[in-house]
Amino acid sequence: RKRVVSGVQPTGALHLGNYLGAIKNWISLQDTYETFFFIVDLHAVTLPYETKDLSKATKDTAAIYLACGVDISKASVFVQSHVRAHAELMWLLSSTTPIGWLNRMIQFKEKSRKAGDENVGVALLTYPVLMAADILLYQSDFVPVGDDQKQHLELTRQLAERVNNLYGGRKWKKMGGRGGSIFKIPEPLIPPTGARVMSLTDGLSKMSKSAPSDQSRINLLDPKDVIANKIKRCKTDSFTWLEFDNPDRPECNNLLCIYQLVSGKTKEEVAQECQSMSWGTFKPLITDAVIDHLQPIQARYEEIMSEPSYLDGVLAEGAAKATDIADTTLNNVYQAMGFLRR
Ligand code: TYM
């Protein structure tokens, strides 16, 4: 079976962008593919963070995966740092990653500009190499992510090809390996709608965990009244009708896309339903649709968190399964690169 992997960082509350851009799309893949969904805690330490919050955030994120519909009878759910091969492969890959490739990463440029030179750890630069390791370890076919990860996926593909060329094929055979490709070349799966959910307070910047104002995002665990209040106060415009895809109306397009996805309607249905609506009519409609969609997720989250040991078991089982597969790839890489094996 073809394989799918993806992950979210356990930093701050997960929001509608993480859900609509990524997690929601994982659910439909579980039946067809062999799926691995991890919580990327090693990625979460690339910017200054609170040590006392990391383990809780990691468990919370796992609980949210399950609450959103990740089904552990089909998918493996685990914590990245529990599978040592991730950090190990990252080191091996970093020896063949040109530093220029990393310097070009948009997220690195943005995050390092914000953090200031003295606060930028080396890991912020090498972060995409760890992400490549996450993906390549599982010989993944598809990686469902939001639009902001496209560049990291492109780097992963280039890196996989580079390693295959440098160490794979006949050279690997001479080292006693099976020859051929060491890594499969993965493809991103980016949804047609929801790949870039925008901020509620500025339709030109993306909804993000790190934006200073909580008003700019809807968190998956926000209570009803908080959601209602955020939508009530969100940025709109002075037009008296609603429409998709008008570049002068980014807020309007964003809210219609959110409504489309949480209501389960098609774009045409939403365009039809909302075209002659005013903001005053639309806002209560989208508020109810968001609340109705998130309510069962929140209820399942509470249920999962009420039994703390349950998650430990899920994560242990997930890590065991992942370790088997990851170690096979890792051993191949050591062999192909010519290391003396124990
Ligand atoms: P992270 O934690 O920033 O985001 C998790 C997922 O949510 C998507 N996303 C969005 N989608 C739509 N609109 C938004 N406003 C929005 N904000 C975030 C992201 O595209 C992502 O899919 N480096 C990754 C985590 C990672 C990973 C991996 C993903 C590490 N290793 C291997 C896939 C495979 C990250 O920081 O995502």
Residues whose N, C-alpha, C, O or C-beta is under 5 A from the ligand:
A	BS01	TYM	V5 S6 G7 V8 Q9 G17 N18 G21 A22 V40 M131 D134 I135 P144 V145 G146 D147 D148 Q149 G194 A195 R196 V197 K206 M207
